[in-house]
Amino acid sequence: MYRTVEQTRTDDDGYYPRRDSAWVGWIWFGAVMMILVGLFTVVNGLVALFQDEYYTVTAGRLLVFDLTGWGWLHLIVGIVVTLAGFALFTGAIWARVAAVVLAGINALTQLAFLPAYPVWSIIAIVLDVVVIWAVVVYGREVA
């Protein structure tokens, strides 16, 4: 049964009526931001794959991969983050957990990509942190 503080009575079937608070908007905001960050990460990956001269990186400044490797990683992470953003609209617990984990993973990949594209990487990290905050603090509102 679901109950919020302002509810004092039950319906005929014994369940408390569901009332969403204004904080549900933060979950929707987090979902939209995840979709946008995921799509931007996909574009970031496609640019790294097909137009790698767009990024100016001196030799040895990128961690682990070259630009092609980071392009593939950003493409895959971006697609999965976008799908998790759409799943977050359902309010399911698994979608909220996936959103937090994937936003964290995306923030880490952006941190590693910082030497190649610092402005966007910092913006994406900030948006990922906002998504994590919205889902963790207000995720219970949509359960």
C-alpha positions in Angstrom: 0.0 0.0 0.0 1.2 3.5 -0.8 0.6 6.4 1.6 1.9 9.9 1.8 1.8 12.2 4.9 -1.3 14.1 3.8 -3.4 11.0 3.3 -5.6 9.9 6.1 -8.2 7.6 4.5 -8.2 4.6 2.3 -10.3 3.8 -0.8 -12.9 0.9 -0.7 -10.3 -1.6 -1.8 -8.0 -0.8 1.2 -5.3 1.0 -0.8 -4.3 4.5 -0.2 -4.8 6.8 -3.1 -1.7 7.9 -4.8 -0.8 11.5 -4.8 2.3 12.7 -6.6 4.0 15.6 -5.0 5.6 18.5 -6.9 9.0 16.8 -6.6 8.1 14.2 -9.2 9.0 16.9 -11.7 12.7 16.4 -10.7 12.5 12.8 -11.8 11.1 13.9 -15.2 13.8 16.6 -15.4 16.4 13.9 -14.7 14.9 11.7 -17.4 14.9 14.5 -19.9 18.5 15.4 -19.0 19.6 11.8 -19.3 18.1 11.6 -22.8 19.8 14.8 -23.8 23.1 13.9 -22.3 22.9 10.5 -23.9 22.2 12.0 -27.3 24.9 14.5 -27.0 27.3 11.7 -26.0 26.2 9.8 -29.1 27.0 12.8 -31.3 30.3 13.2 -29.4 31.2 9.6 -30.2 30.1 9.9 -33.9 32.4 12.9 -34.3 35.3 11.1 -32.7 34.7 8.2 -35.1 34.1 10.0 -38.4 35.8 13.4 -37.9 38.5 12.8 -35.4 40.5 15.8 -36.5 37.7 17.9 -34.9 39.4 17.2 -31.5 42.8 18.6 -30.9 44.7 16.3 -28.5 48.4 16.0 -28.2 49.9 12.5 -28.2 49.5 10.6 -25.0 46.9 12.9 -23.3 43.9 10.6 -23.7 43.6 7.7 -21.2 43.6 4.1 -22.5 42.2 4.6 -26.0 42.8 6.7 -29.1 40.0 8.9 -30.4 38.5 6.0 -32.3 38.3 3.9 -29.2 36.7 6.8 -27.3 34.3 7.3 -30.1 33.0 3.8 -29.9 32.8 4.0 -26.1 30.9 7.3 -26.2 28.6 5.9 -28.8 27.7 2.8 -26.8 27.5 4.7 -23.5 25.4 7.4 -25.1 22.9 4.9 -26.5 22.5 3.1 -23.2 22.2 6.4 -21.3 19.5 7.6 -23.7 17.5 4.3 -23.3 17.9 4.5 -19.5 16.5 8.1 -19.7 13.4 6.8 -21.4 13.1 4.0 -18.9 13.3 6.5 -16.1 9.9 7.8 -17.1 8.4 4.6 -15.9 9.5 5.3 -12.3 10.6 1.6 -11.9 13.2 1.0 -9.3 15.5 -0.8 -11.8 15.3 2.3 -14.1 16.3 4.6 -11.2 19.2 2.3 -10.2 20.3 2.1 -13.9 20.0 5.8 -14.2 22.3 6.5 -11.3 24.9 3.9 -12.4 24.9 5.0 -16.0 25.1 8.7 -15.2 28.1 7.8 -13.0 29.7 5.8 -15.8 29.0 8.7 -18.3 30.6 11.2 -15.9 33.7 9.0 -15.6 34.0 8.6 -19.4 33.6 12.4 -19.8 36.3 12.9 -17.2 38.7 10.7 -19.1 37.8 12.5 -22.3 38.4 15.9 -20.7 41.7 16.6 -22.6 40.0 16.2 -26.0 36.9 18.4 -25.4 37.0 20.1 -22.0 34.0 22.4 -22.2 31.5 19.8 -23.1 33.0 17.2 -20.8 32.6 19.6 -17.8 29.0 20.4 -18.8 28.2 16.7 -19.2 29.7 15.9 -15.8 27.6 18.6 -14.2 24.5 17.4 -15.9 25.2 13.8 -14.8 25.6 14.9 -11.2 22.3 16.8 -11.4 20.6 13.6 -12.8 22.1 11.5 -10.0 20.9 14.1 -7.4 17.4 14.2 -8.8 17.0 10.5 -9.0 18.5 9.7 -5.6 16.8 12.5 -3.6 13.4 12.4 -5.3 13.2 8.9 -6.8 10.9 7.7 -4.0 8.2 10.1 -5.2 7.4 8.1 -8.3 7.7 4.7 -6.7 
